[in-house]
Amino acid sequence: ANPNAVALYGRPVEQLVGRRADEFAPDCQPDGRASAALLHEHVERARRGEPQVLEWLHRGADGSEVPCELRLVRLPDAGGRSLIRCSITDITARRRARLISAGERSVLESVAANAPLGQSFEAIAGLVESVAPGCVACVSVVAPDAPRFETVCAPRLPAVLRAVLDRASVDIRNGSCAACVQLGRPVLVADAADDPHWRSRRDAILASGLRAAWSVPIRGGNGRILGAVGVFRAEPGLPDRESLELLADAARLAGIAIDRHRAEEALRGSEAKFRGLFESVMEGVYQSSTGGRLISVNPAFVKILGYDSAEELYALPSVAMLYWNPADRGDFARRLEASGEVRNAEFALRRRDGQQIVVLESARAVRDADGRTLSFEGTIADITERKRAEQALFQEKERA
């Protein structure tokens, strides 16, 4: 066991040699399989000369569970012994980034699809709870015409607490979310048992078995406070830097969802206002004909592909020219025709300067009342830097 392994396991070499990796793991892995059986299966495969890579939940010396990556490789036989080299890497940061990316994509997809606002809020709460296990999240929205909450979305919040927070007035004594809206800043309560911000709702939160309550304001594009994102925990304490960043990210997504929803309601019949919203989306958005000509693109689409104007893209004979492998577009269009919708397809595109970029593309077929396809609408998200980082990490591991 090298020094890195000793640091990860938090035990001296003498306590590691001769013991199995599953002895330092919970009984079951996240997929429900027993740790000992899963390890045995992959060790046997490695023993047969098949390199193995798997995600592994490790239990540290302090009892905390750490998501890791195990790599098992058979070494040349030495002295009649079959040896296997095992490398274990803490992937907490990678897993967190992956969960955040997937959660953000889910929220933005629901926003782009004009899903009900509650669905977007549930996706935001799910994002927070998936990245911060043991926490319960809520999204509270202030009524436009009164200082009270008109919506409190908290699928996992105990009913007794949700009941007193729903329709509550905005007041610094009515809980962390109400206080942060009233004060216009984050309100981080380490223990609601003795915090003045919970004076009027103290019995409800304690009856729910929750103590810590952290809230950050949701701001719209114009800076106006629209509500708050809150996180509750059973254990008292304050959030660390990563938790605060997660809350801020959730509040930003909620602001986008609320702004989009209210804009759709107020400006449904206004093409000019819709165009303004279309052009402010950070992902590339496009509409193309079934023949492959681009009909409409937003500024983000133009920027991702490195063009100077949308008109240059409209002049292209076919959108297939933007694909590194033009045949990919034809396959994608056939999939759209067959299923009506394709999500998160990964493609290599060609920028105007000839550079290759990698994008995630989602699209749907627009059909008339008779089911005939009129056009395609879709979005692209540039993931080039993420792919490069993943490749660099993989190459560094292989080199090590």
C-alpha positions in Angstrom: 0.0 0.0 0.0 1.6 3.3 -1.1 1.3 6.6 0.9 -1.8 7.7 -1.1 -3.6 4.5 -0.1 -2.6 5.0 3.5 -3.9 8.6 3.4 -7.2 7.5 1.8 -7.8 4.6 4.2 -6.6 6.6 7.2 -4.7 3.6 8.6 -1.1 2.7 8.8 0.3 0.1 6.3 0.4 -2.6 9.1 -3.4 -2.4 9.4 -3.9 -2.7 5.6 -1.7 -5.5 4.5 -3.4 -8.9 4.5 -7.0 -7.4 4.5 -9.5 -7.2 1.7 -10.9 -4.0 0.3 -14.5 -5.0 1.2 -13.5 -4.9 4.8 -13.2 -1.2 4.5 -16.6 -0.8 2.7 -20.3 -0.8 3.7 -22.0 -4.2 3.4 -23.7 -3.2 0.1 -22.6 -1.0 -2.8 -25.0 1.6 -4.3 -26.4 -0.9 -6.8 -27.6 -3.1 -3.9 -25.0 -5.8 -4.4 -23.0 -7.1 -1.5 -19.5 -5.5 -1.4 -17.7 -8.8 -0.8 -19.4 -10.6 -3.8 -18.9 -7.7 -6.1 -15.2 -7.4 -5.3 -14.7 -11.2 -5.7 -16.4 -11.1 -9.1 -14.1 -8.4 -10.4 -11.0 -9.8 -8.8 -11.6 -13.1 -10.6 -12.0 -11.3 -13.9 -8.8 -9.5 -13.3 -7.1 -12.7 -12.4 -8.1 -14.1 -15.9 -6.3 -11.1 -17.5 -9.3 -8.8 -17.9 -8.6 -5.3 -16.5 -11.5 -4.1 -14.4 -12.8 -0.6 -13.6 -15.7 -0.1 -11.3 -17.2 2.5 -8.9 -16.8 1.5 -5.3 -18.1 2.9 -2.1 -15.3 3.1 0.5 -15.8 3.7 4.2 -13.1 5.9 5.7 -11.6 5.6 9.2 -14.1 8.1 10.5 -17.0 6.0 9.2 -17.9 8.3 6.3 -18.7 6.8 2.9 -16.5 7.9 0.1 -17.3 7.2 -3.6 -14.2 5.8 -5.3 -13.0 4.2 -8.5 -11.3 0.9 -8.4 -9.0 -0.4 -11.1 -7.8 -4.0 -11.0 -5.0 -5.2 -13.3 -3.2 -8.6 -13.2 0.6 -8.3 -12.8 3.1 -10.8 -14.3 3.3 -13.9 -12.1 6.1 -13.7 -9.6 7.4 -16.7 -7.7 4.4 -18.7 -8.6 2.0 -16.1 -7.1 -0.8 -14.4 -9.1 -0.7 -10.7 -8.1 -3.3 -8.0 -8.8 -2.6 -4.3 -8.6 -5.5 -2.3 -7.3 -5.6 1.4 -7.5 -8.4 3.3 -5.6 -9.2 6.9 -6.3 -11.5 9.3 -4.5 -14.0 10.5 -7.1 -16.2 12.6 -4.8 -15.5 15.8 -6.8 -16.1 14.0 -10.1 -19.3 12.4 -8.9 -20.5 15.7 -7.5 -19.8 17.5 -10.8 -21.6 14.7 -12.7 -24.7 14.9 -10.5 -24.8 18.7 -10.7 -24.4 18.6 -14.5 -27.2 16.0 -14.9 -29.5 17.9 -12.5 -28.9 21.2 -14.3 -29.7 19.6 -17.6 -32.9 18.1 -16.2 -34.1 21.5 -14.9 -33.2 23.3 -18.2 -34.9 20.6 -20.2 -38.1 21.0 -18.2 -37.9 24.8 -18.6 -37.2 24.6 -22.3 -40.2 22.2 -22.7 -42.5 24.6 -20.9 -43.2 22.0 -18.3 -45.3 23.1 -15.2 -43.3 25.2 -12.8 -43.8 22.6 -10.1 -41.9 20.1 -12.2 -38.9 22.4 -12.5 -39.0 23.0 -8.8 -39.1 19.2 -8.1 -36.1 18.8 -10.4 -34.2 21.5 -8.5 -35.0 20.0 -5.1 -33.9 16.6 -6.5 -30.6 18.1 -7.7 -29.8 19.5 -4.2 -30.8 16.3 -2.4 -28.9 14.1 -4.8 -25.7 16.1 -4.3 -26.1 16.6 -0.6 -27.4 13.3 0.9 -29.2 13.8 4.2 -30.6 17.2 3.3 -34.2 18.1 2.4 -34.7 20.9 -0.1 -37.6 23.3 -0.8 -38.3 26.1 -3.3 -40.5 28.9 -2.0 -41.9 31.5 -4.4 -43.3 34.9 -3.3 -46.6 36.0 -4.7 -46.3 38.9 -7.2 -49.0 41.0 -5.4 -48.4 40.3 -1.7 -45.6 39.7 0.8 -46.3 36.0 1.3 -45.4 32.7 -0.3 -47.7 31.5 -3.0 -45.8 28.3 -3.7 -43.7 26.0 -1.5 -42.4 23.0 -3.4 -40.8 20.5 -1.0 -41.5 16.9 -2.0 -39.6 15.4 1.0 -40.3 18.0 3.6 -42.4 16.7 6.5 -46.1 17.6 6.1 -46.2 19.3 9.5 -43.5 21.8 8.5 -44.7 22.3 4.9 -48.2 23.1 6.2 -47.0 26.1 8.2 -44.5 27.3 5.6 -47.1 27.2 2.7 -48.7 30.6 2.3 -46.7 32.1 5.1 -46.1 35.8 5.2 -42.6 37.2 4.5 -41.3 37.9 8.0 -37.9 37.5 9.7 -39.5 35.3 12.4 -41.3 32.9 10.0 -38.3 30.7 9.1 -35.1 31.0 7.1 -36.7 31.3 3.7 -39.1 34.1 4.8 -36.3 35.9 6.6 -33.9 35.7 3.6 -36.6 37.2 1.3 -37.3 39.9 3.9 -33.6 40.7 4.4 -32.5 40.1 0.8 -29.6 38.0 1.7 -28.7 34.4 2.7 -29.9 33.3 6.1 -27.9 30.4 7.5 -29.4 29.0 10.7 -27.2 26.5 12.5 -29.9 25.4 15.0 -33.5 26.4 14.8 -34.0 25.4 18.4 -32.7 28.8 19.6 -32.5 31.0 16.5 -34.8 34.1 16.4 -35.6 33.6 12.7 -37.6 30.6 13.7 -39.5 32.1 16.6 -42.9 31.8 15.0 -42.3 28.4 13.4 -40.1 26.8 16.0 -42.5 24.1 17.1 -43.1 22.9 13.6 -39.5 22.5 12.6 -38.5 20.8 15.8 -41.5 18.4 15.5 -40.2 17.5 12.0 -36.9 16.4 13.5 -34.9 19.1 11.7 -32.5 21.6 13.2 -30.2 23.3 10.6 -32.0 25.5 8.0 -30.1 27.4 5.3 -31.8 29.6 2.7 -30.6 31.8 -0.2 -32.8 34.3 -2.2 -34.0 33.6 -5.7 -33.4 36.6 -7.9 -34.9 37.2 -11.3 -33.1 38.6 -14.3 -33.9 42.1 -13.1 -32.5 41.5 -9.7 -35.9 41.3 -8.0 -36.2 38.7 -5.2 -38.7 36.1 -6.4 -38.4 33.6 -3.5 -35.9 31.4 -1.7 -34.3 28.0 -1.9 -34.0 26.3 1.4 -32.1 23.3 2.8 -32.9 21.5 6.0 -30.8 19.0 8.0 -31.4 17.0 11.1 -27.9 17.7 12.4 -27.2 21.3 13.6 -24.4 23.1 11.8 -23.5 25.6 9.1 -22.9 24.9 5.4 -19.4 24.5 3.9 -18.3 26.4 0.8 -19.4 23.7 -1.6 -22.9 23.5 0.0 -23.3 27.3 -0.4 -22.2 27.1 -4.1 -24.8 24.3 -4.6 -27.5 26.5 -3.0 -26.6 29.5 -5.1 -26.7 27.3 -8.3 -30.1 26.0 -7.3 -31.4 29.5 -6.7 -30.1 30.6 -10.1 -31.9 27.7 -11.8 -35.1 28.5 -9.9 -34.8 32.1 -11.0 -34.5 31.0 -14.6 -37.5 28.7 -14.2 -39.7 31.4 -12.6 -38.7 34.1 -15.1 -39.4 31.7 -18.0 -42.7 30.6 -16.6 -43.9 34.2 -15.9 -42.7 35.4 -19.2 -44.6 32.6 -21.0 -47.8 33.4 -19.1 -47.6 37.2 -19.6 -46.2 37.2 -23.2 -47.7 34.1 -24.7 -49.1 36.0 -27.6 -46.1 38.3 -28.2 -43.5 37.0 -30.7 -41.2 39.9 -30.0 -41.0 39.1 -26.3 -40.6 35.4 -27.0 -37.7 36.2 -29.3 -36.0 38.0 -26.5 -36.3 35.0 -24.2 -35.2 32.7 -27.0 -32.0 34.8 -27.5 -31.2 35.0 -23.8 -30.9 31.2 -23.3 -27.3 30.1 -22.7 -27.6 26.9 -24.6 -27.6 26.9 -28.4 -31.2 26.7 -29.8 -32.1 26.0 -33.4 -35.0 25.2 -35.7 -34.3 23.5 -39.0 -36.3 22.2 -42.0 -36.7 18.5 -42.7 -34.4 19.2 -45.7 -31.6 20.3 -43.4 -31.7 24.1 -43.8 -31.5 26.2 -40.6 -34.5 28.3 -40.1 -33.8 30.0 -36.8 -30.8 30.0 -34.3 -30.2 32.0 -31.2 -27.0 33.9 -30.4 -25.6 31.1 -28.2 -25.8 28.7 -31.2 -23.9 31.2 -33.4 -21.3 31.7 -30.7 -20.8 27.9 -30.1 -20.1 27.3 -33.8 -17.8 30.3 -34.1 -19.8 32.3 -36.7 -20.2 36.0 -36.9 -24.0 36.1 -37.5 -27.0 33.9 -37.8 -27.3 34.8 -41.5 -24.1 32.9 -42.2 -25.6 29.8 -40.8 -28.9 30.3 -42.7 -26.9 30.4 -45.9 -25.5 26.9 -45.4 -27.0 24.3 -47.8 -27.5 21.9 -44.9 -26.9 21.7 -41.2 -25.0 18.4 -41.9 -22.1 20.6 -42.8 -21.7 21.5 -39.1 -21.1 17.9 -38.1 -17.6 16.4 -38.1 -19.1 13.4 -39.7 -21.9 14.7 -41.9 -23.6 11.2 -41.9 -24.3 11.7 -38.2 -26.9 14.3 -39.0 -28.8 12.0 -41.3 -28.8 9.3 -38.6 -30.0 11.8 -36.1 -32.8 13.0 -38.4 -34.0 9.4 -39.0 -34.1 8.8 -35.2 -36.2 12.0 -34.8 -38.6 10.9 -37.5 -39.0 7.5 -35.9 -39.3 8.4 -32.2 -40.3 12.1 -32.4 -37.7 13.1 -29.8 -34.0 12.4 -29.0 -32.2 13.6 -25.9 -28.6 14.0 -25.0 -27.0 12.6 -28.1 -23.3 13.3 -28.2 -21.8 14.6 -31.4 -18.6 16.1 -32.7 -19.2 19.4 -34.6 -17.0 21.6 -36.7 -16.6 25.2 -35.9 -16.2 27.8 -38.6 -12.4 27.9 -37.9 -12.2 24.2 -38.4 -11.8 23.2 -34.8 -13.7 20.2 -33.4 -16.1 20.6 -30.5 -18.2 18.1 -28.6 -21.9 18.8 -27.9 -24.9 17.2 -26.3 -27.8 17.6 -28.6 -31.5 17.2 -27.8 -34.3 17.7 -30.4 -37.9 17.0 -31.3 -39.9 16.7 -34.4 -42.6 19.3 -35.0 -45.6 17.7 -36.6 -48.9 18.9 -38.0 -52.3 17.6 -37.0 -51.9 14.8 -39.5 -48.6 13.6 -38.1 -46.5 15.0 -40.9 -43.1 16.3 -39.8 -42.8 20.1 -40.5 -39.4 20.9 -38.9 -37.0 20.0 -36.2 -36.3 22.0 -33.0 -33.4 21.3 -30.7 -30.7 22.5 -28.4 -26.9 22.0 -28.2 -24.7 22.3 -25.1 -20.9 22.6 -25.6 -19.2 20.0 -23.4 -15.8 20.1 -25.1 -13.9 21.3 -22.0 -15.5 18.7 -19.9 -14.6 15.9 -22.3 -11.0 17.2 -22.4 -10.8 17.2 -18.6 -12.1 13.7 -18.5 -9.7 12.5 -21.1 -6.8 14.3 -19.3 -7.7 12.6 -16.0 -7.9 9.2 -17.7 -4.6 9.7 -19.4 -3.0 10.8 -16.2 -4.3 7.7 -14.4 -3.0 5.4 -17.1 0.4 7.2 -17.0 0.5 6.8 -13.2 
